[in-house]
Amino acid sequence: MSKKRHDFLRLLQLIIPDLASLYGVLDVAFGWGHISVVEACVPLVISIISHIAQASSNTYFSTKSIVTKILPDKEPEE
């Protein structure tokens, strides 16, 4: 997955909950009555996006060398 697509997925993770909140306000204001469906679907959609983005990260970092431990500097011996 390209970095651009990965960044887009992460952006969706941030925007979707805000859009759901906006829909909730509009639903109450106009009496549409579908907020319970939206409340049930939004966490599922966010979870799916997270799993896709995580798989992308795992694939990307599996080809990279990452330092996992930094050794402290040794004290000079006298």
C-alpha positions as CSV (number, residue, x, y, z in Angstrom):
1,M,0.0,0.0,0.0
2,S,1.3,3.4,-0.9
3,K,2.1,6.0,1.8
4,K,-0.6,8.3,0.3
5,R,-3.3,5.6,0.7
6,H,-2.1,4.8,4.2
7,D,-2.2,8.4,5.2
8,F,-5.7,8.6,3.7
9,L,-6.9,5.7,5.9
10,R,-5.5,7.4,9.0
11,L,-7.3,10.6,8.0
12,L,-10.5,8.7,7.7
13,Q,-10.0,7.3,11.2
14,L,-10.0,10.9,12.5
15,I,-12.8,12.3,10.3
16,I,-15.5,9.5,10.5
17,P,-16.2,9.9,14.3
18,D,-16.6,13.7,13.8
19,L,-19.0,13.1,10.9
20,A,-21.0,10.7,13.0
21,S,-21.2,13.2,15.8
22,L,-22.4,15.8,13.3
23,Y,-25.0,13.4,12.0
24,G,-26.1,12.7,15.6
25,V,-26.8,16.4,16.1
26,L,-28.6,16.7,12.8
27,D,-30.6,13.5,13.5
28,V,-31.9,15.0,16.8
29,A,-32.6,18.3,15.3
30,F,-34.5,17.0,12.3
31,G,-35.9,13.8,13.9
32,W,-34.6,11.4,11.3
33,G,-34.3,8.6,13.8
34,H,-31.4,6.6,12.4
35,I,-28.6,7.6,14.8
36,S,-28.7,4.2,16.5
37,V,-27.7,2.5,13.2
38,V,-24.9,5.1,12.7
39,E,-23.7,4.6,16.3
40,A,-23.5,0.8,15.7
41,C,-21.7,1.1,12.3
42,V,-19.1,3.7,13.0
43,P,-16.9,1.7,15.5
44,L,-17.0,-1.2,13.1
45,V,-15.9,0.9,10.1
46,I,-13.1,2.5,12.2
47,S,-12.0,-1.0,13.3
48,I,-11.8,-2.3,9.8
49,I,-9.8,0.8,8.7
50,S,-7.5,0.3,11.6
51,H,-6.8,-3.3,10.7
52,I,-6.1,-2.4,7.1
53,A,-3.7,0.4,8.1
54,Q,-2.0,-1.8,10.7
55,A,-1.4,-4.6,8.1
56,S,0.0,-2.0,5.8
57,S,2.4,-0.8,8.6
58,N,3.5,-4.3,9.4
59,T,4.2,-5.0,5.8
60,Y,6.2,-1.8,5.5
61,F,8.2,-2.3,8.6
62,S,8.9,-5.9,7.9
63,T,11.4,-4.8,5.2
64,K,13.0,-2.1,7.4
65,S,15.8,-2.4,9.9
66,I,14.7,-0.8,13.2
67,V,16.9,-0.4,16.3
68,T,15.0,-1.9,19.2
69,K,17.5,-1.2,21.9
70,I,19.8,1.7,22.5
71,L,22.8,0.8,24.7
72,P,24.0,3.4,27.2
73,D,27.3,5.1,26.7
74,K,30.2,3.4,28.5
75,E,31.9,5.4,31.2
76,P,35.5,6.0,30.5
77,E,37.8,3.8,32.6
78,E,40.4,5.5,34.7
